[in-house]
């Protein structure tokens, strides 16, 4: 469910018409619904109420400070993957003691800051990392809470670039090695073995891969709990969302009709997994990113040109792969709808950005309503892994971001000023002495 729907001809986010925002703040423009974020968090929270749990929102999916603050106020913890993300969480008013720190490449300074801020747990991905954390904790005269990330070697049935729980992947420690690693880690004086963690992949749309992984790992967790007094088991994130017909999923009737079909809902997730997790008698952590933020955001873009080539109908828009890279990187599907609903004819269209790469495209030959220059389109389901993956490629400024709450809308990230893009760049001293030549002598002579 989400809070984007047509009222009459206009697409709204909660109580705000999106075309008003597009005109006021310009495009490309990310818009997030606070109610959707809240609703998704609470749906999951309620579904797993049968076990002691902590939801740690995956900051990497959407790290806007207002998004983080919305979740912090609901009592969410955070799954972080860098020192920068920890600082953001703290800036947003999140509690470091509800933070888990993942990632295969934690640097010494990141470990030190996380220890000083007393995070809940490091989710450790290798033996050298355990030793490094132990060494830094000893220097700071602290005891570091750690969980090892187990790689259960379970295929998640998702895109290969977002599969993380097989032995082809760089993540975690192989299932068979875990007990030996805990035995060695238990001898490191400045570590406290607090839990075990796994994360098998992202955009997983059925419970089965989670079910298989949990069944495989639960006996191991029990053994480790009995031996080392673990306090938690984290099943990671990865719950998939609806991308196809994303707009329809804002409609309650549609949502009801799919409950029984093959769509992963918090209820289904909980109904199948809680009976496996309850007997552990441990605190269960979850690290959802996309489930909470994915359908809580859209990217609004303006049609600059309609270019017909005989073969193709290109809608050239002002958003590009630097704003939303998922289609280019994963061939991901994002539903595309006009902000002003159009009835009537559709045309097979390619929605493409202005960047000089053929991969800079949001869809191919998709039947879309006929739109023209100046019309606005919304790329749906862009709240997760959208703005966070944006870049300045082609010296394009980062888009502005808006948070909507009922009838209120606030800018929660200014559009980047173009000059800020090169603000940190310097001219090398030896290049300053000469005036740039006005002519290219060899070309013209
Ligand atoms: N926990 C860990 C350790 C993770 O690595 C991730 C995501 C999550 C939790 C949250 O996963 P989620 O619930 O959002 O699926 N850029 C890709 C997705 C990369 C996911 C990376 N790790 C995309 O746009 O599909």
Boltz pocket constraint, residues with backbone or C-beta under 6 A from the ligand:
constraints:
  - pocket:
      binder: B
      contacts: [[A, 58], [A, 60], [A, 61], [A, 79], [A, 102], [A, 103], [A, 161], [A, 162], [A, 199], [A, 201], [A, 202], [A, 203], [A, 236], [A, 237], [A, 238], [A, 239], [A, 287], [A, 288], [A, 289], [A, 290], [A, 291], [A, 326], [A, 330], [A, 384], [A, 385]]
      max_distance: 6.0
